[in-house]
Amino acid sequence: MKTLLKSLGVIILLIGVGILAIPAFTDTRDNAVLAAGLLAVILGFLAHIVLNKKID
């Protein structure tokens, strides 16, 4: 459980990257999708920092 919690930030980051990859492959440039991907990447980055400081 501790390992999964430490990896949660990275998992959120990878989900954000997946969201950003969708418009690249489908050739649609919707700002809502790009904003959601950016938000997921930023939240994953911050969660990774905070969770690794709290757990260790």
N, C-alpha and C positions, 0 to 999 in steps of 0.2 A: 504494500500500500504506500509505503514511504517513497519507493522508487517511482511509482506511478504519479504521485503528487509532485515529485521533483521534475518529472517530464511533462507535466501539464502545460507549462508555458511553451515548450517546444511543439507540442501537439497542436496548440492553438495557432502558433506561428505557421505550421505546415498547412493547417486548414485555410489560413489567410492566403498563403501562396497558391493553394489549389483554387481558391475563389478568383485570384488574379489571373490564373492560367486559363480560366474559362473564356473570357473575352479574346484572349490571344488565339485560341484555337477555333472559336466560332466566328471570329471576325465581326463581332458586335461590340461597339464601344458605348456601353451604357454607364453613365456616371454613378448610378446607384450601386451597381455591382463593383465598380472600382473603389468607391468609398467604403463599401462593406469589407472588401479585401484589405484595404489600408487599415481600417479600424481593427480588424482581426490580427494583422501583423503587429501593430503597435501594442495592442492588449497582450498578445502572446509574449512580446519582448519584455514588457513591464512585469507580467506575471512570472516569467522565468527569473528575472532579477529578484523580485520580492520573495517568491517561494523558496529559492535557493538560499537566501539569507535567513529566512525564518526556520527552515528545516534543519540546517546545519548547526 
